[in-house]
Amino acid sequence: MKSKSLPRSASSVKQRARADRVQAALPITLGEHFGKTRDISATGIYFEMPVEKELGSQVDFVIDLDTPGGALKMQCIGEVVRVQNADGKFGIAVKITSSELK
């Protein structure tokens, strides 16, 4: 007997996506501005910056990674999907569309 799979609800998909996130305070550079990440996943990132970015805009940024093999930079391009004003800083959520380790 073949079992039927039930469709997943939007909330279960959202919970699964959140489970894949890792909290990390990593240095990030966006143009001439510096900030810190709050969390990151394979497809997205949330960071705080002193400058606001427009919802839907494309951003280029670099994340500094300190690995056992030495320092690496991850060059990323993404789309701004959420912006929040948080105590004089801006919380920016980005959907990563491409990345490259350097």
C-alpha positions as CSV (number, residue, x, y, z in Angstrom):
1,M,0.0,0.0,0.0
2,K,1.4,3.3,-1.0
3,S,1.1,6.1,1.5
4,K,0.0,9.5,0.4
5,S,2.1,12.5,1.4
6,L,0.3,15.4,2.8
7,P,1.0,18.8,1.5
8,R,3.1,20.9,3.8
9,S,1.6,24.0,5.3
10,A,3.3,27.4,4.8
11,S,4.1,27.4,8.5
12,S,5.9,24.1,8.4
13,V,8.0,25.3,5.4
14,K,8.8,28.5,7.3
15,Q,9.9,26.6,10.4
16,R,12.1,24.3,8.4
17,A,13.8,27.3,6.7
18,R,14.4,28.9,10.1
19,A,15.9,25.7,11.4
20,D,18.6,25.9,8.7
21,R,19.8,29.3,10.0
22,V,22.9,29.6,12.1
23,Q,23.4,32.5,14.5
24,A,26.8,34.1,13.7
25,A,28.3,37.5,14.4
26,L,30.6,37.9,11.5
27,P,32.1,41.1,10.1
28,I,30.4,42.2,6.9
29,T,31.3,45.0,4.4
30,L,28.7,46.6,2.1
31,G,30.4,49.2,0.0
32,E,32.1,51.6,2.4
33,H,30.0,50.5,5.3
34,F,30.8,47.9,8.0
35,G,28.4,45.8,10.1
36,K,27.9,42.4,11.7
37,T,25.8,39.4,10.7
38,R,23.2,38.1,13.1
39,D,22.3,34.9,11.3
40,I,23.1,33.1,8.0
41,S,21.9,30.2,6.0
42,A,22.7,28.7,2.6
43,T,20.3,31.0,0.9
44,G,20.0,34.1,3.0
45,I,21.6,36.4,5.6
46,Y,20.5,38.9,8.2
47,F,22.9,41.7,9.2
48,E,22.9,45.1,10.8
49,M,24.4,48.2,9.1
50,P,24.4,51.9,9.8
51,V,22.8,52.6,6.3
52,E,19.3,51.7,5.0
53,K,18.9,49.7,1.8
54,E,15.8,49.8,-0.4
55,L,13.5,46.8,-0.4
56,G,14.0,44.8,-3.6
57,S,17.4,46.3,-4.4
58,Q,20.5,44.3,-5.3
59,V,23.4,44.5,-2.9
60,D,27.0,43.3,-3.1
61,F,28.7,42.5,0.2
62,V,31.7,40.6,1.6
63,I,31.6,38.4,4.7
64,D,34.9,37.8,6.6
65,L,35.3,34.2,7.7
66,D,38.0,33.1,10.2
67,T,38.6,29.4,9.5
68,P,41.1,26.8,10.8
69,G,42.8,27.1,7.4
70,G,43.1,30.9,7.6
71,A,41.0,33.9,6.7
72,L,38.6,33.8,3.8
73,K,36.2,36.3,2.2
74,M,32.9,35.3,0.9
75,Q,31.8,37.7,-1.9
76,C,28.0,37.7,-2.2
77,I,25.3,39.3,-4.3
78,G,21.7,39.3,-3.1
79,E,18.3,40.9,-3.1
80,V,17.0,42.9,0.0
81,V,13.9,41.1,1.2
82,R,13.3,43.0,4.5
83,V,14.5,46.1,6.2
84,Q,14.0,47.0,9.9
85,N,15.1,50.1,11.8
86,A,16.7,48.9,15.1
87,D,18.1,51.6,17.5
88,G,19.8,53.7,14.9
89,K,21.0,50.7,12.8
90,F,19.2,48.9,10.0
91,G,18.5,45.2,10.1
92,I,18.7,43.9,6.5
93,A,17.6,40.5,5.4
94,V,19.0,39.4,2.0
95,K,18.2,36.5,-0.2
96,I,21.7,35.4,-1.5
97,T,21.6,34.9,-5.3
98,S,25.3,34.2,-5.8
99,S,28.4,33.7,-3.6
100,E,32.1,33.0,-4.1
101,L,34.9,32.2,-1.6
102,K,38.1,34.2,-2.1
